[in-house]
Amino acid sequence: LNLMKKELEFVNRVSNDKAIRDEKRLLKAKLREKKLTTARVRKYHQDYCKRTKARMCNKNYKEEVMFKQLFEKGLKVQKENLLEAKKLAKEDNERARIKHDKDMKELEKYYTDQFDMMSTELDKSKKDKEILQQEKRIRLSKQKIQQRQKMKEEIEVLQENLVRSDEHLHYKEMEFDKALQNIH
């Protein structure tokens, strides 16, 4: 009878030790998977931000180069017209010079209007970009909040499972102690 008690205690101890090891191994695996998932999400988010930033920078650079070239062409044309107008002014009489001045003012007004239109378009484009970037930041912020909430819920579930597991283990130990007392 004593030998059977010892054998029963040994079997119970071995099964309890095995159950504890299995639970620890399962918990470690879950934690490792959680860390890997978090790392993957973080890497995906960083890659997404880098690609988006690179695309926006490349697009901005191309637009700025295009506007700069357009502006330089406009200035070049304006300079050429001014040189031609000066040459004609020297050759013409006083009436031609007055007419020339009038034409120059109109031309200057035209290019000023064109420049103002381009400047307005550029300002509008910058504002649109800022709005898009703001919306992107808001979307990213919402995604971060959702990810945090999801992670928080998963952690709470994991904590509840750990608490239940600890309670279950506590009750098993109490039953084991009662069984030992009943045997004695």
C-alpha positions as CSV (number, residue, x, y, z in Angstrom):
1,L,0.0,0.0,0.0
2,N,2.8,2.4,0.9
3,L,4.6,1.5,-2.4
4,M,1.3,2.2,-4.3
5,K,1.0,5.6,-2.6
6,K,4.6,6.5,-3.5
7,E,4.0,5.3,-7.1
8,L,0.8,7.3,-7.3
9,E,2.6,10.4,-6.0
10,F,5.4,9.9,-8.4
11,V,3.0,9.5,-11.3
12,N,1.0,12.6,-10.2
13,R,4.2,14.6,-9.8
14,V,5.5,13.5,-13.2
15,S,2.2,14.3,-14.9
16,N,2.0,17.7,-13.1
17,D,5.6,18.5,-14.1
18,K,4.9,17.5,-17.7
19,A,1.7,19.7,-17.8
20,I,3.6,22.7,-16.4
21,R,6.4,22.2,-18.9
22,D,3.8,21.9,-21.7
23,E,2.0,25.1,-20.6
24,K,5.3,27.0,-20.3
25,R,6.3,25.8,-23.8
26,L,2.9,26.8,-25.2
27,L,3.1,30.2,-23.5
28,K,6.7,30.8,-24.9
29,A,5.5,29.8,-28.4
30,K,2.6,32.2,-28.2
31,L,4.8,35.1,-26.9
32,R,7.4,34.4,-29.6
33,E,4.7,34.4,-32.3
34,K,3.3,37.7,-30.8
35,K,6.8,39.3,-31.0
36,L,7.3,38.1,-34.6
37,T,3.9,39.5,-35.6
38,T,4.6,42.8,-33.9
39,A,8.0,43.0,-35.7
40,R,6.4,42.1,-39.0
41,V,3.8,44.8,-38.6
42,R,6.4,47.4,-37.6
43,K,8.6,46.5,-40.6
44,Y,5.7,46.6,-43.0
45,H,4.7,50.1,-41.6
46,Q,8.2,51.4,-41.9
47,D,8.6,50.1,-45.4
48,Y,5.3,51.6,-46.4
49,C,6.3,55.0,-44.9
50,K,9.6,54.9,-46.8
51,R,8.1,54.0,-50.1
52,T,5.4,56.7,-49.7
53,K,7.9,59.4,-48.8
54,A,10.1,58.4,-51.7
55,R,7.2,58.6,-54.1
56,M,6.1,62.0,-52.8
57,C,9.7,63.4,-52.9
58,N,10.2,62.2,-56.5
59,K,6.9,63.6,-57.6
60,N,7.6,67.0,-55.9
61,Y,11.0,67.2,-57.4
62,K,9.7,66.6,-60.9
63,E,7.0,69.2,-60.5
64,E,9.5,71.7,-59.2
65,V,11.9,71.1,-62.1
66,M,9.0,71.4,-64.6
67,F,7.8,74.7,-63.1
68,K,11.4,76.0,-62.9
69,Q,12.0,75.2,-66.6
70,L,8.7,76.8,-67.5
71,F,9.6,79.9,-65.5
72,E,13.1,80.1,-67.0
73,K,11.7,79.8,-70.5
74,G,9.3,82.6,-69.8
75,L,12.1,84.8,-68.5
76,K,14.2,83.9,-71.5
77,V,11.4,84.8,-73.9
78,Q,10.8,88.0,-72.0
79,K,14.5,89.0,-72.1
80,E,14.6,88.3,-75.8
81,N,11.5,90.5,-76.4
82,L,13.1,93.2,-74.3
83,L,16.3,93.2,-76.3
84,E,14.3,93.2,-79.6
85,A,12.2,96.1,-78.3
86,K,15.3,98.1,-77.4
87,K,16.8,97.6,-80.8
88,L,13.5,98.7,-82.5
89,A,13.2,101.7,-80.2
90,K,16.6,103.0,-81.3
91,E,15.6,102.7,-85.0
92,D,12.1,104.1,-84.8
93,N,11.0,107.7,-84.3
94,E,9.4,109.1,-81.2
95,R,5.9,107.8,-82.0
96,A,7.3,104.3,-82.5
97,R,9.0,104.5,-79.2
98,I,5.8,105.5,-77.4
99,K,4.0,102.6,-79.1
100,H,6.8,100.4,-78.1
101,D,6.6,101.4,-74.5
102,K,2.9,100.7,-74.6
103,D,3.5,97.3,-76.1
104,M,6.1,96.5,-73.5
105,K,3.8,97.4,-70.7
106,E,1.1,95.1,-72.1
107,L,3.7,92.3,-72.6
108,E,5.0,92.8,-69.0
109,K,1.4,92.7,-67.8
110,Y,0.8,89.5,-69.8
111,Y,3.9,87.7,-68.3
112,T,3.0,89.0,-64.8
113,D,-0.5,87.6,-65.2
114,Q,1.1,84.3,-66.5
115,F,3.5,84.3,-63.6
116,D,0.7,85.0,-61.1
117,M,-1.3,82.2,-62.6
118,M,1.6,79.8,-62.3
119,S,2.3,81.0,-58.8
120,T,-1.4,80.5,-57.9
121,E,-1.3,77.0,-59.4
122,L,1.9,76.2,-57.5
123,D,0.4,77.4,-54.2
124,K,-2.7,75.4,-54.9
125,S,-0.6,72.3,-55.6
126,K,1.4,72.8,-52.4
127,K,-1.8,73.2,-50.4
128,D,-3.3,70.0,-52.0
129,K,-0.1,68.1,-51.1
130,E,-0.3,69.4,-47.6
131,I,-3.9,68.2,-47.3
132,L,-3.0,64.8,-48.7
133,Q,-0.1,64.5,-46.3
134,Q,-2.3,65.5,-43.4
135,E,-4.9,63.0,-44.4
136,K,-2.2,60.4,-44.7
137,R,-0.9,61.2,-41.2
138,I,-4.5,61.0,-39.9
139,R,-4.9,57.6,-41.6
140,L,-1.6,56.3,-40.1
141,S,-2.6,57.6,-36.7
142,K,-5.9,55.8,-36.9
143,Q,-4.1,52.6,-38.0
144,K,-1.7,52.9,-35.1
145,I,-4.6,53.4,-32.7
146,Q,-6.4,50.3,-34.1
147,Q,-3.2,48.2,-33.9
148,R,-2.6,49.3,-30.3
149,Q,-6.3,48.5,-29.4
150,K,-5.9,45.1,-31.1
151,M,-2.7,44.4,-29.3
152,K,-4.2,45.5,-26.0
153,E,-7.2,43.1,-26.5
154,E,-4.9,40.3,-27.3
155,I,-2.7,41.0,-24.3
156,E,-5.8,41.1,-22.1
157,V,-7.0,37.7,-23.5
158,L,-3.5,36.3,-22.9
159,Q,-3.5,37.6,-19.3
160,E,-6.9,36.1,-18.7
161,N,-5.7,32.8,-20.0
162,L,-2.7,33.0,-17.7
163,V,-4.8,33.8,-14.7
164,R,-7.2,30.9,-15.5
165,S,-4.3,28.6,-16.0
166,D,-2.8,29.7,-12.6
167,E,-6.2,29.2,-10.9
168,H,-6.6,25.8,-12.5
169,L,-3.1,24.8,-11.3
170,H,-4.0,26.1,-7.8
171,Y,-7.1,24.0,-7.6
172,K,-5.3,20.9,-8.9
173,E,-2.7,21.4,-6.1
174,M,-5.5,21.8,-3.5
175,E,-7.1,18.6,-4.8
176,F,-3.7,16.8,-4.7
177,D,-3.1,18.0,-1.1
178,K,-6.6,16.7,-0.1
179,A,-5.9,13.4,-1.7
180,L,-2.6,13.2,0.2
181,Q,-4.4,14.0,3.4
182,N,-7.1,11.4,2.7
183,I,-4.4,8.8,2.0
184,H,-2.6,9.5,5.3
